[in-house]
C-alpha cells in the first residue's frame, strides 16, 4: 500500500459538490474517501483494479478507487 500519494488536482462532479454543500455527513465521507485514496487504500475495487493501481503507482497511469457508505457510492479516478 502506498503512503502519501501526491494530490495534484481534485475535481468533483457537480452532483457530488452539491450534496457535500448541504450534507455534512456526506462531506465527511467524501473527505475520508479522498484521504484513503491518497494513502493507497483503493476501497471496494476488484483484485484486478488493485493490481492495475499498484502498477499505476510506478508508471503514472490511472488510479481507481471506490467507497460506499449508507447506500451511497463514490468513485475516485
Secondary structure, 3 states (H helix, E strand, C coil): CCCCCCCCCCCCCHHHHHHHHHCHHHHHHHHHHHHHHHCCCCECCCHHHHHHHHHHHHHCCCCCEEEEECCEEEEEC
